[in-house]
Amino acid sequence: MARKAKIAKANKLKKSFLQAILDWRKPKEATKVFNCCGACWRTRGYLWAFDICRICFREKANAWELPGVRKSSW
């Protein structure tokens, strides 16, 4: 699990990044913004199409919670 400080920092960076885009200016934090898993806040192994990390993706796919996703060996 991610620390609360890391989660707060990620949320703050995303908000300032999106606000800069809405104000039609180049965001200063463009290189600092990173994607996080929506379920466990993991930063590595992020799948942007599903907005979750690879570990959560596998758990949800095995539990049949993701529509249109199935194992290739079945």
N, CA, C and O atoms as a Maestro MAE file, in Angstrom:
{
 s_m_m2io_version
 :::
 2.0.0
}

f_m_ct {
 s_m_title
 :::
 protein
 m_atom[296] {
  # First column is atom index #
  i_m_mmod_type
  r_m_x_coord
  r_m_y_coord
  r_m_z_coord
  i_m_residue_number
  s_m_chain_name
  s_m_pdb_residue_name
  s_m_pdb_atom_name
  i_m_atomic_number
  :::
  1 25 0.840 -1.197 0.000 1 A "MET " " N  " 7
  2 3 0.000 0.000 0.000 1 A "MET " " CA " 6
  3 2 0.873 1.244 0.000 1 A "MET " " C  " 6
  4 15 1.939 1.288 0.614 1 A "MET " " O  " 8
  5 25 0.398 2.218 -0.687 2 A "ALA " " N  " 7
  6 3 1.131 3.481 -0.758 2 A "ALA " " CA " 6
  7 2 0.917 4.294 0.511 2 A "ALA " " C  " 6
  8 15 -0.105 4.171 1.186 2 A "ALA " " O  " 8
  9 25 1.901 5.121 0.815 3 A "ARG " " N  " 7
  10 3 1.768 5.988 1.976 3 A "ARG " " CA " 6
  11 2 0.797 7.110 1.666 3 A "ARG " " C  " 6
  12 15 0.622 7.490 0.508 3 A "ARG " " O  " 8
  13 25 0.164 7.641 2.710 4 A "LYS " " N  " 7
  14 3 -0.817 8.706 2.530 4 A "LYS " " CA " 6
  15 2 -0.189 9.953 1.931 4 A "LYS " " C  " 6
  16 15 -0.823 10.647 1.136 4 A "LYS " " O  " 8
  17 25 1.047 10.243 2.304 5 A "ALA " " N  " 7
  18 3 1.732 11.419 1.773 5 A "ALA " " CA " 6
  19 2 1.949 11.290 0.266 5 A "ALA " " C  " 6
  20 15 1.824 12.271 -0.468 5 A "ALA " " O  " 8
  21 25 2.270 10.095 -0.188 6 A "LYS " " N  " 7
  22 3 2.492 9.861 -1.615 6 A "LYS " " CA " 6
  23 2 1.191 10.016 -2.395 6 A "LYS " " C  " 6
  24 15 1.184 10.569 -3.495 6 A "LYS " " O  " 8
  25 25 0.099 9.531 -1.827 7 A "ILE " " N  " 7
  26 3 -1.203 9.652 -2.469 7 A "ILE " " CA " 6
  27 2 -1.620 11.116 -2.548 7 A "ILE " " C  " 6
  28 15 -2.120 11.569 -3.577 7 A "ILE " " O  " 8
  29 25 -1.413 11.857 -1.455 8 A "ALA " " N  " 7
  30 3 -1.767 13.276 -1.435 8 A "ALA " " CA " 6
  31 2 -0.937 14.060 -2.440 8 A "ALA " " C  " 6
  32 15 -1.458 14.949 -3.114 8 A "ALA " " O  " 8
  33 25 0.346 13.741 -2.546 9 A "LYS " " N  " 7
  34 3 1.216 14.437 -3.488 9 A "LYS " " CA " 6
  35 2 0.784 14.160 -4.931 9 A "LYS " " C  " 6
  36 15 0.780 15.066 -5.764 9 A "LYS " " O  " 8
  37 25 0.425 12.921 -5.221 10 A "ALA " " N  " 7
  38 3 -0.017 12.570 -6.570 10 A "ALA " " CA " 6
  39 2 -1.305 13.307 -6.927 10 A "ALA " " C  " 6
  40 15 -1.446 13.808 -8.043 10 A "ALA " " O  " 8
  41 25 -2.238 13.373 -5.990 11 A "ASN " " N  " 7
  42 3 -3.493 14.093 -6.239 11 A "ASN " " CA " 6
  43 2 -3.253 15.578 -6.448 11 A "ASN " " C  " 6
  44 15 -3.883 16.191 -7.310 11 A "ASN " " O  " 8
  45 25 -2.352 16.162 -5.674 12 A "LYS " " N  " 7
  46 3 -2.040 17.586 -5.800 12 A "LYS " " CA " 6
  47 2 -1.413 17.887 -7.154 12 A "LYS " " C  " 6
  48 15 -1.764 18.875 -7.799 12 A "LYS " " O  " 8
  49 25 -0.483 17.033 -7.586 13 A "LEU " " N  " 7
  50 3 0.161 17.241 -8.880 13 A "LEU " " CA " 6
  51 2 -0.831 17.106 -10.038 13 A "LEU " " C  " 6
  52 15 -0.775 17.867 -11.004 13 A "LEU " " O  " 8
  53 25 -1.730 16.140 -9.933 14 A "LYS " " N  " 7
  54 3 -2.717 15.952 -11.002 14 A "LYS " " CA " 6
  55 2 -3.666 17.140 -11.088 14 A "LYS " " C  " 6
  56 15 -4.022 17.574 -12.184 14 A "LYS " " O  " 8
  57 25 -4.080 17.670 -9.928 15 A "LYS " " N  " 7
  58 3 -4.979 18.818 -9.932 15 A "LYS " " CA " 6
  59 2 -4.322 20.039 -10.543 15 A "LYS " " C  " 6
  60 15 -4.935 20.732 -11.355 15 A "LYS " " O  " 8
  61 25 -3.064 20.315 -10.158 16 A "SER " " N  " 7
  62 3 -2.383 21.483 -10.702 16 A "SER " " CA " 6
  63 2 -2.102 21.310 -12.190 16 A "SER " " C  " 6
  64 15 -2.148 22.281 -12.944 16 A "SER " " O  " 8
  65 25 -1.813 20.085 -12.618 17 A "PHE " " N  " 7
  66 3 -1.572 19.816 -14.029 17 A "PHE " " CA " 6
  67 2 -2.832 20.065 -14.855 17 A "PHE " " C  " 6
  68 15 -2.777 20.706 -15.905 17 A "PHE " " O  " 8
  69 25 -3.961 19.558 -14.377 18 A "LEU " " N  " 7
  70 3 -5.221 19.741 -15.102 18 A "LEU " " CA " 6
  71 2 -5.662 21.205 -15.094 18 A "LEU " " C  " 6
  72 15 -6.227 21.684 -16.077 18 A "LEU " " O  " 8
  73 25 -5.412 21.912 -14.004 19 A "GLN " " N  " 7
  74 3 -5.767 23.329 -13.941 19 A "GLN " " CA " 6
  75 2 -4.935 24.138 -14.934 19 A "GLN " " C  " 6
  76 15 -5.447 25.070 -15.555 19 A "GLN " " O  " 8
  77 25 -3.661 23.792 -15.087 20 A "ALA " " N  " 7
  78 3 -2.805 24.487 -16.038 20 A "ALA " " CA " 6
  79 2 -3.289 24.260 -17.465 20 A "ALA " " C  " 6
  80 15 -3.253 25.177 -18.286 20 A "ALA " " O  " 8
  81 25 -3.734 23.066 -17.761 21 A "ILE " " N  " 7
  82 3 -4.250 22.784 -19.101 21 A "ILE " " CA " 6
  83 2 -5.532 23.570 -19.357 21 A "ILE " " C  " 6
  84 15 -5.733 24.086 -20.456 21 A "ILE " " O  " 8
  85 25 -6.394 23.664 -18.357 22 A "LEU " " N  " 7
  86 3 -7.637 24.420 -18.516 22 A "LEU " " CA " 6
  87 2 -7.387 25.908 -18.672 22 A "LEU " " C  " 6
  88 15 -8.173 26.605 -19.312 22 A "LEU " " O  " 8
  89 25 -6.297 26.403 -18.092 23 A "ASP " " N  " 7
  90 3 -5.955 27.824 -18.196 23 A "ASP " " CA " 6
  91 2 -5.152 28.137 -19.459 23 A "ASP " " C  " 6
  92 15 -4.689 29.267 -19.620 23 A "ASP " " O  " 8
  93 25 -4.979 27.182 -20.342 24 A "TRP " " N  " 7
  94 3 -4.257 27.336 -21.606 24 A "TRP " " CA " 6
  95 2 -2.814 27.776 -21.391 24 A "TRP " " C  " 6
  96 15 -2.317 28.653 -22.098 24 A "TRP " " O  " 8
  97 25 -2.155 27.181 -20.435 25 A "ARG " " N  " 7
  98 3 -0.740 27.454 -20.233 25 A "ARG " " CA " 6
  99 2 -0.007 26.124 -20.060 25 A "ARG " " C  " 6
  100 15 -0.606 25.102 -19.725 25 A "ARG " " O  " 8
  101 25 1.287 26.165 -20.293 26 A "LYS " " N  " 7
  102 3 2.086 24.957 -20.174 26 A "LYS " " CA " 6
  103 2 2.284 24.618 -18.703 26 A "LYS " " C  " 6
  104 15 2.741 25.467 -17.938 26 A "LYS " " O  " 8
  105 25 1.955 23.416 -18.294 27 A "PRO " " N  " 7
  106 3 2.117 23.056 -16.877 27 A "PRO " " CA " 6
  107 2 3.587 22.905 -16.504 27 A "PRO " " C  " 6
  108 15 4.368 22.324 -17.257 27 A "PRO " " O  " 8
  109 25 3.960 23.427 -15.341 28 A "LYS " " N  " 7
  110 3 5.327 23.291 -14.863 28 A "LYS " " CA " 6
  111 2 5.609 21.864 -14.429 28 A "LYS " " C  " 6
  112 15 6.742 21.392 -14.525 28 A "LYS " " O  " 8
  113 25 4.599 21.189 -13.961 29 A "GLU " " N  " 7
  114 3 4.778 19.858 -13.396 29 A "GLU " " CA " 6
  115 2 4.577 18.744 -14.419 29 A "GLU " " C  " 6
  116 15 4.282 17.609 -14.043 29 A "GLU " " O  " 8
  117 25 4.729 19.046 -15.685 30 A "ALA " " N  " 7
  118 3 4.403 18.066 -16.718 30 A "ALA " " CA " 6
  119 2 5.216 16.783 -16.569 30 A "ALA " " C  " 6
  120 15 4.707 15.698 -16.847 30 A "ALA " " O  " 8
  121 25 6.462 16.891 -16.138 31 A "THR " " N  " 7
  122 3 7.284 15.696 -16.014 31 A "THR " " CA " 6
  123 2 7.102 15.012 -14.663 31 A "THR " " C  " 6
  124 15 7.538 13.874 -14.488 31 A "THR " " O  " 8
  125 25 6.467 15.682 -13.708 32 A "LYS " " N  " 7
  126 3 6.299 15.106 -12.379 32 A "LYS " " CA " 6
  127 2 5.011 14.303 -12.244 32 A "LYS " " C  " 6
  128 15 4.885 13.473 -11.343 32 A "LYS " " O  " 8
  129 25 4.064 14.543 -13.127 33 A "VAL " " N  " 7
  130 3 2.775 13.860 -13.024 33 A "VAL " " CA " 6
  131 2 2.950 12.413 -13.472 33 A "VAL " " C  " 6
  132 15 3.540 12.146 -14.518 33 A "VAL " " O  " 8
  133 25 2.432 11.483 -12.671 34 A "PHE " " N  " 7
  134 3 2.525 10.079 -13.022 34 A "PHE " " CA " 6
  135 2 1.183 9.425 -12.774 34 A "PHE " " C  " 6
  136 15 0.388 9.895 -11.959 34 A "PHE " " O  " 8
  137 25 0.942 8.355 -13.472 35 A "ASN " " N  " 7
  138 3 -0.323 7.639 -13.345 35 A "ASN " " CA " 6
  139 2 -0.261 6.668 -12.179 35 A "ASN " " C  " 6
  140 15 0.771 6.047 -11.921 35 A "ASN " " O  " 8
  141 25 -1.373 6.547 -11.485 36 A "CYS " " N  " 7
  142 3 -1.468 5.624 -10.351 36 A "CYS " " CA " 6
  143 2 -2.666 4.714 -10.547 36 A "CYS " " C  " 6
  144 15 -3.649 5.077 -11.195 36 A "CYS " " O  " 8
  145 25 -2.565 3.549 -9.986 37 A "CYS " " N  " 7
  146 3 -3.680 2.608 -10.000 37 A "CYS " " CA " 6
  147 2 -4.832 3.197 -9.206 37 A "CYS " " C  " 6
  148 15 -4.625 3.757 -8.130 37 A "CYS " " O  " 8
  149 25 -6.035 3.074 -9.726 38 A "GLY " " N  " 7
  150 3 -7.199 3.606 -9.035 38 A "GLY " " CA " 6
  151 2 -7.591 2.802 -7.814 38 A "GLY " " C  " 6
  152 15 -8.305 3.310 -6.948 38 A "GLY " " O  " 8
  153 25 -7.142 1.559 -7.721 39 A "ALA " " N  " 7
  154 3 -7.521 0.702 -6.598 39 A "ALA " " CA " 6
  155 2 -6.480 0.698 -5.481 39 A "ALA " " C  " 6
  156 15 -6.829 0.837 -4.308 39 A "ALA " " O  " 8
  157 25 -5.196 0.541 -5.839 40 A "CYS " " N  " 7
  158 3 -4.164 0.395 -4.807 40 A "CYS " " CA " 6
  159 2 -3.102 1.478 -4.851 40 A "CYS " " C  " 6
  160 15 -2.186 1.445 -4.029 40 A "CYS " " O  " 8
  161 25 -3.171 2.421 -5.751 41 A "TRP " " N  " 7
  162 3 -2.247 3.549 -5.901 41 A "TRP " " CA " 6
  163 2 -0.833 3.118 -6.264 41 A "TRP " " C  " 6
  164 15 0.131 3.813 -5.945 41 A "TRP " " O  " 8
  165 25 -0.707 1.995 -6.918 42 A "ARG " " N  " 7
  166 3 0.603 1.557 -7.385 42 A "ARG " " CA " 6
  167 2 0.961 2.357 -8.630 42 A "ARG " " C  " 6
  168 15 0.112 2.574 -9.494 42 A "ARG " " O  " 8
  169 25 2.225 2.801 -8.729 43 A "THR " " N  " 7
  170 3 2.637 3.635 -9.856 43 A "THR " " CA " 6
  171 2 3.260 2.828 -10.991 43 A "THR " " C  " 6
  172 15 3.240 3.264 -12.142 43 A "THR " " O  " 8
  173 25 3.802 1.679 -10.686 44 A "ARG " " N  " 7
  174 3 4.448 0.879 -11.726 44 A "ARG " " CA " 6
  175 2 3.489 -0.171 -12.267 44 A "ARG " " C  " 6
  176 15 2.592 -0.630 -11.560 44 A "ARG " " O  " 8
  177 25 3.683 -0.542 -13.511 45 A "GLY " " N  " 7
  178 3 2.832 -1.549 -14.125 45 A "GLY " " CA " 6
  179 2 1.430 -1.038 -14.380 45 A "GLY " " C  " 6
  180 15 0.465 -1.795 -14.275 45 A "GLY " " O  " 8
  181 25 1.304 0.244 -14.716 46 A "TYR " " N  " 7
  182 3 -0.004 0.888 -14.896 46 A "TYR " " CA " 6
  183 2 -0.534 0.606 -16.293 46 A "TYR " " C  " 6
  184 15 0.181 0.787 -17.279 46 A "TYR " " O  " 8
  185 25 -1.777 0.166 -16.384 47 A "LEU " " N  " 7
  186 3 -2.435 -0.070 -17.668 47 A "LEU " " CA " 6
  187 2 -3.426 1.064 -17.897 47 A "LEU " " C  " 6
  188 15 -4.471 1.121 -17.249 47 A "LEU " " O  " 8
  189 25 -3.097 1.970 -18.822 48 A "TRP " " N  " 7
  190 3 -3.905 3.182 -18.994 48 A "TRP " " CA " 6
  191 2 -5.284 2.879 -19.550 48 A "TRP " " C  " 6
  192 15 -6.216 3.642 -19.297 48 A "TRP " " O  " 8
  193 25 -5.449 1.812 -20.286 49 A "ALA " " N  " 7
  194 3 -6.754 1.494 -20.865 49 A "ALA " " CA " 6
  195 2 -7.773 1.125 -19.788 49 A "ALA " " C  " 6
  196 15 -8.973 1.338 -19.964 49 A "ALA " " O  " 8
  197 25 -7.296 0.576 -18.681 50 A "PHE " " N  " 7
  198 3 -8.186 0.147 -17.606 50 A "PHE " " CA " 6
  199 2 -8.034 0.997 -16.348 50 A "PHE " " C  " 6
  200 15 -8.829 0.851 -15.419 50 A "PHE " " O  " 8
  201 25 -7.049 1.870 -16.291 51 A "ASP " " N  " 7
  202 3 -6.792 2.758 -15.161 51 A "ASP " " CA " 6
  203 2 -6.485 1.981 -13.881 51 A "ASP " " C  " 6
  204 15 -6.839 2.415 -12.784 51 A "ASP " " O  " 8
  205 25 -5.822 0.827 -14.030 52 A "ILE " " N  " 7
  206 3 -5.407 0.036 -12.874 52 A "ILE " " CA " 6
  207 2 -4.028 -0.554 -13.161 52 A "ILE " " C  " 6
  208 15 -3.562 -0.542 -14.300 52 A "ILE " " O  " 8
  209 25 -3.380 -1.071 -12.112 53 A "CYS " " N  " 7
  210 3 -2.072 -1.684 -12.284 53 A "CYS " " CA " 6
  211 2 -2.232 -3.134 -12.744 53 A "CYS " " C  " 6
  212 15 -3.340 -3.669 -12.796 53 A "CYS " " O  " 8
  213 25 -1.122 -3.739 -13.069 54 A "ARG " " N  " 7
  214 3 -1.150 -5.096 -13.614 54 A "ARG " " CA " 6
  215 2 -1.635 -6.117 -12.587 54 A "ARG " " C  " 6
  216 15 -2.268 -7.110 -12.945 54 A "ARG " " O  " 8
  217 25 -1.339 -5.874 -11.323 55 A "ILE " " N  " 7
  218 3 -1.739 -6.817 -10.282 55 A "ILE " " CA " 6
  219 2 -3.252 -6.785 -10.088 55 A "ILE " " C  " 6
  220 15 -3.901 -7.829 -10.024 55 A "ILE " " O  " 8
  221 25 -3.809 -5.574 -9.994 56 A "CYS " " N  " 7
  222 3 -5.261 -5.440 -9.856 56 A "CYS " " CA " 6
  223 2 -5.971 -5.922 -11.115 56 A "CYS " " C  " 6
  224 15 -7.063 -6.486 -11.044 56 A "CYS " " O  " 8
  225 25 -5.343 -5.697 -12.272 57 A "PHE " " N  " 7
  226 3 -5.916 -6.169 -13.529 57 A "PHE " " CA " 6
  227 2 -6.057 -7.683 -13.515 57 A "PHE " " C  " 6
  228 15 -7.092 -8.221 -13.906 57 A "PHE " " O  " 8
  229 25 -5.017 -8.364 -13.065 58 A "ARG " " N  " 7
  230 3 -5.056 -9.819 -13.036 58 A "ARG " " CA " 6
  231 2 -6.108 -10.333 -12.053 58 A "ARG " " C  " 6
  232 15 -6.828 -11.287 -12.346 58 A "ARG " " O  " 8
  233 25 -6.191 -9.690 -10.884 59 A "GLU " " N  " 7
  234 3 -7.183 -10.109 -9.898 59 A "GLU " " CA " 6
  235 2 -8.603 -9.920 -10.426 59 A "GLU " " C  " 6
  236 15 -9.453 -10.796 -10.260 59 A "GLU " " O  " 8
  237 25 -8.855 -8.781 -11.058 60 A "LYS " " N  " 7
  238 3 -10.202 -8.513 -11.566 60 A "LYS " " CA " 6
  239 2 -10.528 -9.371 -12.779 60 A "LYS " " C  " 6
  240 15 -11.673 -9.783 -12.960 60 A "LYS " " O  " 8
  241 25 -9.528 -9.641 -13.608 61 A "ALA " " N  " 7
  242 3 -9.762 -10.493 -14.770 61 A "ALA " " CA " 6
  243 2 -10.069 -11.928 -14.352 61 A "ALA " " C  " 6
  244 15 -10.923 -12.585 -14.949 61 A "ALA " " O  " 8
  245 25 -9.379 -12.406 -13.339 62 A "ASN " " N  " 7
  246 3 -9.641 -13.764 -12.856 62 A "ASN " " CA " 6
  247 2 -10.982 -13.867 -12.152 62 A "ASN " " C  " 6
  248 15 -11.574 -14.944 -12.099 62 A "ASN " " O  " 8
  249 25 -11.467 -12.754 -11.611 63 A "ALA " " N  " 7
  250 3 -12.766 -12.756 -10.935 63 A "ALA " " CA " 6
  251 2 -13.896 -12.396 -11.898 63 A "ALA " " C  " 6
  252 15 -15.036 -12.232 -11.463 63 A "ALA " " O  " 8
  253 25 -13.609 -12.270 -13.185 64 A "TRP " " N  " 7
  254 3 -14.577 -11.943 -14.240 64 A "TRP " " CA " 6
  255 2 -15.237 -10.578 -14.011 64 A "TRP " " C  " 6
  256 15 -16.413 -10.404 -14.328 64 A "TRP " " O  " 8
  257 25 -14.495 -9.612 -13.466 65 A "GLU " " N  " 7
  258 3 -15.034 -8.283 -13.202 65 A "GLU " " CA " 6
  259 2 -14.763 -7.291 -14.325 65 A "GLU " " C  " 6
  260 15 -15.298 -6.183 -14.310 65 A "GLU " " O  " 8
  261 25 -13.941 -7.671 -15.296 66 A "LEU " " N  " 7
  262 3 -13.634 -6.792 -16.429 66 A "LEU " " CA " 6
  263 2 -14.343 -7.319 -17.673 66 A "LEU " " C  " 6
  264 15 -14.043 -8.425 -18.124 66 A "LEU " " O  " 8
  265 25 -15.268 -6.563 -18.233 67 A "PRO " " N  " 7
  266 3 -15.981 -7.033 -19.425 67 A "PRO " " CA " 6
  267 2 -15.076 -7.075 -20.641 67 A "PRO " " C  " 6
  268 15 -14.314 -6.144 -20.896 67 A "PRO " " O  " 8
  269 25 -15.168 -8.154 -21.379 68 A "GLY " " N  " 7
  270 3 -14.390 -8.299 -22.600 68 A "GLY " " CA " 6
  271 2 -12.982 -8.823 -22.410 68 A "GLY " " C  " 6
  272 15 -12.228 -8.929 -23.377 68 A "GLY " " O  " 8
  273 25 -12.617 -9.152 -21.192 69 A "VAL " " N  " 7
  274 3 -11.271 -9.650 -20.905 69 A "VAL " " CA " 6
  275 2 -11.383 -11.095 -20.459 69 A "VAL " " C  " 6
  276 15 -12.177 -11.423 -19.577 69 A "VAL " " O  " 8
  277 25 -10.583 -11.958 -21.073 70 A "ARG " " N  " 7
  278 3 -10.554 -13.349 -20.657 70 A "ARG " " CA " 6
  279 2 -9.155 -13.906 -20.880 70 A "ARG " " C  " 6
  280 15 -8.368 -13.344 -21.641 70 A "ARG " " O  " 8
  281 25 -8.856 -14.995 -20.222 71 A "LYS " " N  " 7
  282 3 -7.544 -15.616 -20.376 71 A "LYS " " CA " 6
  283 2 -7.425 -16.232 -21.763 71 A "LYS " " C  " 6
  284 15 -8.400 -16.753 -22.305 71 A "LYS " " O  " 8
  285 25 -6.235 -16.171 -22.331 72 A "SER " " N  " 7
  286 3 -6.055 -16.715 -23.670 72 A "SER " " CA " 6
  287 2 -5.999 -18.233 -23.669 72 A "SER " " C  " 6
  288 15 -6.219 -18.863 -24.704 72 A "SER " " O  " 8
  289 25 -5.707 -18.824 -22.524 73 A "SER " " N  " 7
  290 3 -5.598 -20.289 -22.471 73 A "SER " " CA " 6
  291 2 -6.951 -20.976 -22.258 73 A "SER " " C  " 6
  292 15 -7.023 -22.204 -22.306 73 A "SER " " O  " 8
  293 25 -8.014 -20.217 -22.027 74 A "TRP " " N  " 7
  294 3 -9.323 -20.826 -21.811 74 A "TRP " " CA " 6
  295 2 -10.089 -20.920 -23.100 74 A "TRP " " C  " 6
  296 15 -11.219 -21.409 -23.113 74 A "TRP " " O  " 8
  :::
 }
 m_bond[295] {
  # First column is bond index #
  i_m_from
  i_m_to
  i_m_order
  :::
  1 1 2 1
  2 2 3 1
  3 3 4 2
  4 3 5 1
  5 5 6 1
  6 6 7 1
  7 7 8 2
  8 7 9 1
  9 9 10 1
  10 10 11 1
  11 11 12 2
  12 11 13 1
  13 13 14 1
  14 14 15 1
  15 15 16 2
  16 15 17 1
  17 17 18 1
  18 18 19 1
  19 19 20 2
  20 19 21 1
  21 21 22 1
  22 22 23 1
  23 23 24 2
  24 23 25 1
  25 25 26 1
  26 26 27 1
  27 27 28 2
  28 27 29 1
  29 29 30 1
  30 30 31 1
  31 31 32 2
  32 31 33 1
  33 33 34 1
  34 34 35 1
  35 35 36 2
  36 35 37 1
  37 37 38 1
  38 38 39 1
  39 39 40 2
  40 39 41 1
  41 41 42 1
  42 42 43 1
  43 43 44 2
  44 43 45 1
  45 45 46 1
  46 46 47 1
  47 47 48 2
  48 47 49 1
  49 49 50 1
  50 50 51 1
  51 51 52 2
  52 51 53 1
  53 53 54 1
  54 54 55 1
  55 55 56 2
  56 55 57 1
  57 57 58 1
  58 58 59 1
  59 59 60 2
  60 59 61 1
  61 61 62 1
  62 62 63 1
  63 63 64 2
  64 63 65 1
  65 65 66 1
  66 66 67 1
  67 67 68 2
  68 67 69 1
  69 69 70 1
  70 70 71 1
  71 71 72 2
  72 71 73 1
  73 73 74 1
  74 74 75 1
  75 75 76 2
  76 75 77 1
  77 77 78 1
  78 78 79 1
  79 79 80 2
  80 79 81 1
  81 81 82 1
  82 82 83 1
  83 83 84 2
  84 83 85 1
  85 85 86 1
  86 86 87 1
  87 87 88 2
  88 87 89 1
  89 89 90 1
  90 90 91 1
  91 91 92 2
  92 91 93 1
  93 93 94 1
  94 94 95 1
  95 95 96 2
  96 95 97 1
  97 97 98 1
  98 98 99 1
  99 99 100 2
  100 99 101 1
  101 101 102 1
  102 102 103 1
  103 103 104 2
  104 103 105 1
  105 105 106 1
  106 106 107 1
  107 107 108 2
  108 107 109 1
  109 109 110 1
  110 110 111 1
  111 111 112 2
  112 111 113 1
  113 113 114 1
  114 114 115 1
  115 115 116 2
  116 115 117 1
  117 117 118 1
  118 118 119 1
  119 119 120 2
  120 119 121 1
  121 121 122 1
  122 122 123 1
  123 123 124 2
  124 123 125 1
  125 125 126 1
  126 126 127 1
  127 127 128 2
  128 127 129 1
  129 129 130 1
  130 130 131 1
  131 131 132 2
  132 131 133 1
  133 133 134 1
  134 134 135 1
  135 135 136 2
  136 135 137 1
  137 137 138 1
  138 138 139 1
  139 139 140 2
  140 139 141 1
  141 141 142 1
  142 142 143 1
  143 143 144 2
  144 143 145 1
  145 145 146 1
  146 146 147 1
  147 147 148 2
  148 147 149 1
  149 149 150 1
  150 150 151 1
  151 151 152 2
  152 151 153 1
  153 153 154 1
  154 154 155 1
  155 155 156 2
  156 155 157 1
  157 157 158 1
  158 158 159 1
  159 159 160 2
  160 159 161 1
  161 161 162 1
  162 162 163 1
  163 163 164 2
  164 163 165 1
  165 165 166 1
  166 166 167 1
  167 167 168 2
  168 167 169 1
  169 169 170 1
  170 170 171 1
  171 171 172 2
  172 171 173 1
  173 173 174 1
  174 174 175 1
  175 175 176 2
  176 175 177 1
  177 177 178 1
  178 178 179 1
  179 179 180 2
  180 179 181 1
  181 181 182 1
  182 182 183 1
  183 183 184 2
  184 183 185 1
  185 185 186 1
  186 186 187 1
  187 187 188 2
  188 187 189 1
  189 189 190 1
  190 190 191 1
  191 191 192 2
  192 191 193 1
  193 193 194 1
  194 194 195 1
  195 195 196 2
  196 195 197 1
  197 197 198 1
  198 198 199 1
  199 199 200 2
  200 199 201 1
  201 201 202 1
  202 202 203 1
  203 203 204 2
  204 203 205 1
  205 205 206 1
  206 206 207 1
  207 207 208 2
  208 207 209 1
  209 209 210 1
  210 210 211 1
  211 211 212 2
  212 211 213 1
  213 213 214 1
  214 214 215 1
  215 215 216 2
  216 215 217 1
  217 217 218 1
  218 218 219 1
  219 219 220 2
  220 219 221 1
  221 221 222 1
  222 222 223 1
  223 223 224 2
  224 223 225 1
  225 225 226 1
  226 226 227 1
  227 227 228 2
  228 227 229 1
  229 229 230 1
  230 230 231 1
  231 231 232 2
  232 231 233 1
  233 233 234 1
  234 234 235 1
  235 235 236 2
  236 235 237 1
  237 237 238 1
  238 238 239 1
  239 239 240 2
  240 239 241 1
  241 241 242 1
  242 242 243 1
  243 243 244 2
  244 243 245 1
  245 245 246 1
  246 246 247 1
  247 247 248 2
  248 247 249 1
  249 249 250 1
  250 250 251 1
  251 251 252 2
  252 251 253 1
  253 253 254 1
  254 254 255 1
  255 255 256 2
  256 255 257 1
  257 257 258 1
  258 258 259 1
  259 259 260 2
  260 259 261 1
  261 261 262 1
  262 262 263 1
  263 263 264 2
  264 263 265 1
  265 265 266 1
  266 266 267 1
  267 267 268 2
  268 267 269 1
  269 269 270 1
  270 270 271 1
  271 271 272 2
  272 271 273 1
  273 273 274 1
  274 274 275 1
  275 275 276 2
  276 275 277 1
  277 277 278 1
  278 278 279 1
  279 279 280 2
  280 279 281 1
  281 281 282 1
  282 282 283 1
  283 283 284 2
  284 283 285 1
  285 285 286 1
  286 286 287 1
  287 287 288 2
  288 287 289 1
  289 289 290 1
  290 290 291 1
  291 291 292 2
  292 291 293 1
  293 293 294 1
  294 294 295 1
  295 295 296 2
  :::
 }
}
